[in-house]
Amino acid sequence: MGLERKEKYKIALCQMDSQTDKEENLKAAKHMIEEAVTNGASLVVFPENMNFCGKGLRYQAEPVPGPTTDFLAEQARKHNIWIMSGSIPETCGEKPKNTLVLIDPTGEIRCKYSKLHLFDVDLDDGSSFRESHSVTPGEDIVLCDTELGNLGFTICYDLRFGELYRLLSLAGAQVIFVPACFAMQTGQAHWEVLLRARAIENGVFIVACNQIGEKYNMTAYGRSMVIDPWGKVIAKAEDKPGVLMAEIDLGRIDEVRKQIPSLANRRADLYELREKK
């Protein structure tokens, strides 16, 4: 017997200004959950690095399940809601994984996803950044079929890899999440355009929950948003911490895909580079 879908439901994005005090970050998360529940949310979503954002992230790693996910599971049970944790550093040898979990209303962890793509770059001025020096990449593309739809998961820099979103969509994803800590400079240039492109390309809802505020080495862009399968921004956060509400209507996906059947019209038979003879 298949899942009984909840075709329409309210979702809450908790745009946080997480800093280096875990207790304060989780206290802020608790207040946001309470506001979201008051506004009728069935699913509450958090950003990347929701429980700690600062220097020494690797030393804040926790097991999953562990203290932060236990706290979120307790909140899910208490309020009878789904929670998408946003990401936390998960214990994994010397270098943690950047991991999110989806928790159902009974407090059970239904799935876990670790960020696949790590930002490693060498700049012309001689400077470089190596996320791989402090983070272990994930190894699995993750979907979770629930009564809220077939849900797909990405984290921050994953947004720049369209093939990941296409694979999730071909596997049945209806709503794809993007918890992030996108910086101001790249956010202004690329955040919304990439999010809208991923929604349009695949005919899916994109739920993008971002950090905001001054961090130890950057300014987070904020502008959390929900985008429908047509590419329309149906909700966008103000430039401050807060709870953003939106409605997910799964029926909209079939409507859009009938108008723009880009998944059905793919030429997969040609999608392989061959040497010219």
N, C-alpha and C positions, 0 to 999 in steps of 0.2 A: 504494500500500500504506500502510495507516494505521500510526500509532505503536503499538508494543507497550507497553501500560501496565504500570507497576509498581504493582499494586493496594494493596500495603501497604509502607510504608517508615518509617524513623525520621528525625525532624527534630530539629535542635538550635537553640535560640534563645540567642544570646549577649547576655545582659543586661550592658551595659557602663556604666562610669562614665568616659566619655570626657572629657578635659580639653583643655588647650591645647598639649600636646606631641604632635605627630603621631607621632613615632618611638615614644614610649611607648604611645600608643593602638594602633598597629599591632602592637607587640610583645605587648600584651595580647590582641589579636585572634588572633595566631598561636597563643598558648598555648590559647586557647579552642577554636580549630579542632582542635588536637591532642587535646584532651579529648573533643571531639565525635566525632572519628573513632574514638578508642579505645572509645567507647560505641556505635559502629555507625551513626552518622548518615550518611544519603545526601545530605541537604541541610542546610546551615548558614546561619543567618539572623542578620543584625546589625540594630542600631537606627538611627534617624535620627542624623545628625551623628556617625557612628561614628569618623571619623578626626580630627575636631576639633570641640570644643564650647567656645565661649567668645566673648569680645568680638572683633569684627573678622573675623567669619566670611567676609565677602566677599573678604578679602585672602588667604584660604586656598584659593581656587578653583583647580581643576585641570582640564585637559582630560580627556575620556573617549573613548578609553583614555588613561590617564595613570598617574602613580606609584602611587596607591592601588589602582586597578583592576588594574594590572599585578601588584602584590603579591598581590592576591586570586586572580588568574588562575593565578599560579604555585602558590599553595596548592591550588587546585582540581585542577590537573594532578598535583601531587605526591601528593595523597591520593585522587585519582579520585572526587571529590565535586562536587555542585552547591553554589554559594554565591550567596546573595542578599545583596548588599553592604550593605544598609542604605543610608542616603543620605549623600552627600558634596556639597559645593558644587562645581558644575561651571562652568567658564569659559563666560561668555555675555555679552560686552560689558562694560558697567560694573557690572551686577548679575548674580551667578551664578544658575543654576538649582539647585534642591534635587533631586538626581537619584540614583536607584538603578539598579543593573544586576543582571541575572541571568547568572551565569557557569556554563557546563557543565563536565563533568569533563575535557574537552580543553583548557580554558582559554579557550574562545571566549565572547565576550559575545553572548548569545542575544537580549537585548532591553534596552531602556533606558526608564525612566519618570521624568518630572519632576513634582513636586508641582503639582497643578492649583489648589488653593484656598489663598489666602494670608490670614493672620489680620490683618485691619485693623479696629480698634475704637476708638470714642470713649466714654469713661466719664463718669458724672455728676460726678465730682470734677474734671473738666477735663483729666484725663490721657488720653493716647491711645497706641496702638501701631500701627505700620504695617509689617507684614512686607513689603509691596510696595515700601517704600522701599529695601530691601536685597536683594530676591530677585525674579527674573524668573519668572513662572508658566509651567508647562508648557502644552502645547496638545493633547496626545493622550491618550486612554484606551488603556491597553495591556494586552493579553493575550499569553501565550506558551504554545503547546501543546507539551508535553513528555511524556516517558515517565513523569514524576511527576504528570501530570495537566495540565489546562488551568489555568494560573496567572494570577491577576489581581493588579494592584498599586495600592496607595494609600500615602500618607504622612501620618501624624499628623493634622492638621486636616481632611484629606479624610474622616476617620471621621464627621464630623458631617453629611455630605451623602449621605443614603440613596439618592438617585437614581443616584449613581455606582456604588454596589454593586449596585443592581438592574440597571443597564445591563451591568455586567461579568457578572453571573449569567445574564442573558438571552442574552448572547453566548457562554455556555458555561463560564464560570469555575467551577472546582471548589474551588480553594483561593485565598483572597485574603489578601495580606500587608499588614500595617500597621506598618512601622517607625516609631518615634515618639520624641519627647522631650516627653512629656506632663507637665505641671506637677502638683505635689502637690495643690493646691486643687481644680483641675478634675478631676484624676485620681480623687480620692476620691469625687467626686460623679458622674462621668460615664463613666470609662474602661470598667469592666467591663460596665455596663448597655448602653452603645452597642455594644461588641464583641459581646455576646451577642445583641442585637437584630439586628445585621447578619447574623449566622449564622442565626438563626431565620427572619428574613424571606425569606432566599434559599436556605436549605437547602445551605449551603456550610461548609467549614472556614475559620475565621479564625485567622491566625497573626500575633500582635501582639507585636513585640519592642521593648521600651521602654528608654530610658536610666534610670539611677538615680543618686542622689547630688547633692551641692551643686554647682551651676553658678554662673557669675558673676552671674546675675540671677534665678535661680529654683532650686527644688529639684525634681528629676525624680522622678516617682512610682514607677517600677519596675513591679512586678506584671506582667511579661511573661506571656503566656498563650496557650494553644491551645484553641480552642473548636470542638466538633463541630457538624454540621448541625442537631442537635436543640437546640443552645444550651447543652450541658453543657460546663463547663470541665474539660478532661481533663488539663491541666497548668498549674501556676501557679508562678512563680518566687518565691524567698524575697527578703527585703528587703536584698539585697546583690548585688554583681556575681557572675555565675556562668553556667553552662551549664544550660539547661532542656531535657530530652529529652521527646519525645512521639512517638506513632505516628499516622500518617495512614493511614486505611483508606478508600480512594475508594469502595468498595462501600457504605459507610454513607450516602453521598449519595442513592443511588436508594432505599434503604430508607426514609429520612426523607421524601423527596419523595412516595413512594407513600402515606404516612400523612397528610402535610400538603401537599396539592398546590397551594400558594399561587401558584406561578409559572403552573401550568396554569389556575388559576381566575381569573386576572386579567381585568378588564373593560377592556381597552385601548380598546375602542370608545367608552368614556365618559370617558377620561382627557384631556379637553380642556375648558377653561373656556369657556363661551359666554355671551354677553350675553342676559339675559332680554328677551323681546319684550313 
